[in-house]
Amino acid sequence: MKRIFKAVVMGVSSGGLEALKTLVPVLRPDFGVPVLIVQHLSAQADSYLSTRLDEVSALLVKEAEDKEILQAGVVYVAPPDYHLLVEVDGSLTLSVDPKVNFSRPSVDVLFETASDAFADKLVGVILTGANQDGARGLARIKRRGGLAIVQSPDSAQADAMPRAALESTSVDHVLPLHEIAPFLNKLIGSSHDNTH
């Protein structure tokens, strides 16, 4: 029996734009679930990240908006200086709560709220980054029965974030960057596969 998933969450920091430009364009155009990304950005950053990814991706890539309802096949990027949270009804909330792990947006905040919303139907992915953010959130995803994927530290531009994630929980898959999107394509399937 193929596992059904409802969402994919990704956390990334140093080296993130290059990693996401490698990964996101490979996701199939009929990708079956929403993808939510927290990339650490400075508070002054503009929406450059979502614009750049949208230009090279078959999927719609956009900056997440407050109260937006998640849709399959859309990639949501946390805006600079806002935490991105998932509500239990599948809608998004943006928050200016204090920084977590010195970061706003924080990967842990996204991962923990998404795991509360989707439990065992969530896939968490930790990519390149130079701090510990995401390790606690990925452990929470695993505790709730979700699937944990970590970029292999030797393929990461900055390996601290993947290493912290690997130390925090028993990860299901450790993959080099170029294998993550093909793996997700197989795991998730198309929007037509997920309708039952």
C-alpha positions as CSV (number, residue, x, y, z in Angstrom):
1,M,0.0,0.0,0.0
2,K,1.5,3.3,-1.1
3,R,1.8,5.8,1.7
4,I,-0.3,8.9,1.2
5,F,1.3,12.3,2.1
6,K,-0.3,15.7,2.4
7,A,2.6,18.1,2.3
8,V,6.4,18.4,2.0
9,V,8.3,20.9,4.2
10,M,11.9,22.0,3.5
11,G,14.4,23.9,5.7
12,V,17.5,25.4,4.3
13,S,20.0,28.1,5.2
14,S,23.6,28.8,3.9
15,G,23.9,27.7,0.3
16,G,20.2,27.5,0.0
17,L,19.5,29.4,-3.2
18,E,21.8,27.1,-5.2
19,A,20.4,24.0,-3.5
20,L,16.8,25.0,-4.2
21,K,17.6,25.9,-7.8
22,T,18.9,22.3,-8.2
23,L,16.0,20.7,-6.4
24,V,12.7,22.6,-7.1
25,P,12.9,22.7,-10.9
26,V,13.1,18.9,-10.9
27,L,9.8,18.4,-9.1
28,R,7.2,17.1,-11.5
29,P,4.7,19.7,-12.9
30,D,1.8,17.8,-11.5
31,F,3.5,17.3,-8.0
32,G,0.7,15.9,-5.8
33,V,1.1,18.0,-2.6
34,P,2.0,21.5,-1.5
35,V,5.7,22.2,-0.7
36,L,6.6,24.7,2.0
37,I,10.1,26.2,2.3
38,V,11.9,28.1,5.0
39,Q,15.1,29.6,3.7
40,H,17.0,31.8,6.2
41,L,17.0,35.3,4.8
42,S,17.9,38.7,6.2
43,A,15.0,40.8,7.3
44,Q,15.7,43.2,4.5
45,A,15.6,40.6,1.7
46,D,13.0,41.0,-1.0
47,S,11.0,38.3,-2.6
48,Y,14.0,37.5,-4.8
49,L,14.0,33.8,-3.8
50,S,10.5,32.9,-4.8
51,T,10.8,34.9,-8.1
52,R,14.1,33.2,-9.0
53,L,12.7,29.7,-8.3
54,D,9.4,30.5,-10.1
55,E,11.4,31.4,-13.2
56,V,13.1,28.0,-13.4
57,S,10.3,25.7,-12.0
58,A,7.4,24.0,-13.7
59,L,5.4,24.5,-10.4
60,L,4.1,27.8,-9.2
61,V,6.6,29.2,-6.6
62,K,5.2,32.1,-4.5
63,E,5.8,33.8,-1.3
64,A,3.4,32.5,1.4
65,E,0.5,34.8,2.4
66,D,-1.3,35.0,5.7
67,K,-4.5,32.9,5.9
68,E,-3.8,31.3,2.5
69,I,-5.1,27.8,2.0
70,L,-2.6,25.2,0.8
71,Q,-2.9,23.8,-2.7
72,A,-1.2,20.8,-4.2
73,G,1.5,21.6,-6.7
74,V,2.3,25.0,-5.3
75,V,5.6,25.9,-3.6
76,Y,5.3,28.3,-0.8
77,V,8.3,30.3,0.4
78,A,8.3,31.9,3.8
79,P,8.6,35.7,3.4
80,P,11.7,37.5,5.0
81,D,11.3,38.2,8.7
82,Y,8.1,36.2,9.2
83,H,7.7,32.7,10.7
84,L,5.5,30.5,8.5
85,L,3.1,28.3,10.4
86,V,0.6,25.7,9.2
87,E,-2.8,25.6,11.0
88,V,-4.7,22.3,11.5
89,D,-7.2,23.3,8.8
90,G,-4.3,23.5,6.3
91,S,-4.2,27.3,6.1
92,L,-1.1,29.3,6.6
93,T,-0.3,31.9,9.2
94,L,2.6,34.4,9.2
95,S,3.9,35.5,12.5
96,V,6.4,38.1,13.8
97,D,6.9,36.1,17.1
98,P,10.4,36.2,18.5
99,K,13.2,34.5,16.5
100,V,13.8,30.8,17.0
101,N,17.4,29.6,16.7
102,F,18.3,33.2,15.9
103,S,16.1,33.0,12.8
104,R,12.8,34.4,11.6
105,P,11.6,32.5,9.6
106,S,12.6,29.5,11.6
107,V,12.6,26.0,10.1
108,D,11.6,24.5,13.5
109,V,8.5,26.7,13.6
110,L,7.4,25.5,10.2
111,F,8.2,21.8,10.8
112,E,6.6,21.7,14.2
113,T,3.3,23.4,13.2
114,A,3.2,21.3,10.0
115,S,3.7,18.1,11.9
116,D,0.8,19.1,14.2
117,A,-1.4,19.6,11.1
118,F,-0.4,16.6,9.0
119,A,1.1,14.1,11.5
120,D,2.2,11.0,9.7
121,K,1.3,12.4,6.3
122,L,4.2,14.9,6.3
123,V,7.6,14.7,4.6
124,G,10.4,16.9,6.2
125,V,13.5,17.7,4.2
126,I,16.6,19.4,5.7
127,L,19.1,20.8,3.2
128,T,22.4,22.7,3.5
129,G,22.8,25.2,6.3
130,A,25.2,26.5,8.9
131,N,23.3,26.2,12.1
132,Q,21.0,23.8,14.1
133,D,17.6,25.1,12.9
134,G,15.3,22.3,11.8
135,A,16.8,19.5,13.9
136,R,14.2,19.8,16.6
137,G,11.4,20.1,14.0
138,L,12.5,17.1,12.1
139,A,12.6,15.0,15.3
140,R,9.0,16.1,15.9
141,I,8.0,15.1,12.4
142,K,9.5,11.6,13.0
143,R,7.8,11.3,16.4
144,R,4.4,12.1,14.7
145,G,5.1,9.3,12.2
146,G,6.2,11.5,9.3
147,L,9.1,10.8,6.9
148,A,12.5,12.5,7.4
149,I,14.9,13.2,4.6
150,V,18.3,14.9,5.0
151,Q,20.7,16.1,2.4
152,S,23.9,14.1,2.8
153,P,26.4,16.4,4.6
154,D,29.1,15.8,2.1
155,S,26.9,17.2,-0.7
156,A,25.9,20.2,1.3
157,Q,27.5,23.6,0.9
158,A,27.2,24.0,4.7
159,D,26.9,20.7,6.6
160,A,26.0,21.9,10.1
161,M,22.2,21.8,9.5
162,P,22.2,18.3,8.0
163,R,24.5,17.0,10.7
164,A,22.4,18.4,13.5
165,A,19.3,16.9,11.9
166,L,21.0,13.5,11.6
167,E,22.0,13.7,15.3
168,S,18.5,14.6,16.4
169,T,16.5,11.7,15.1
170,S,16.6,8.5,13.1
171,V,16.3,9.8,9.6
172,D,14.6,7.7,6.9
173,H,16.7,8.8,3.9
174,V,20.1,10.5,3.6
175,L,20.4,11.6,-0.1
176,P,22.8,13.7,-2.1
177,L,21.1,16.9,-3.3
178,H,20.6,15.8,-6.9
179,E,18.7,12.7,-5.8
180,I,16.2,14.4,-3.5
181,A,13.7,15.7,-6.1
182,P,13.6,12.5,-8.1
183,F,13.0,10.6,-4.8
184,L,10.1,13.0,-3.9
185,N,8.6,12.7,-7.3
186,K,8.4,8.9,-6.9
187,L,7.3,9.1,-3.2
188,I,4.5,11.7,-3.7
189,G,3.3,11.0,-7.3
190,S,1.0,13.3,-9.1
191,S,-2.0,15.3,-8.0
192,H,-4.1,12.6,-9.7
193,D,-2.7,9.9,-7.5
194,N,-3.6,11.6,-4.3
195,T,-7.2,12.2,-4.8
196,H,-8.5,9.2,-2.9
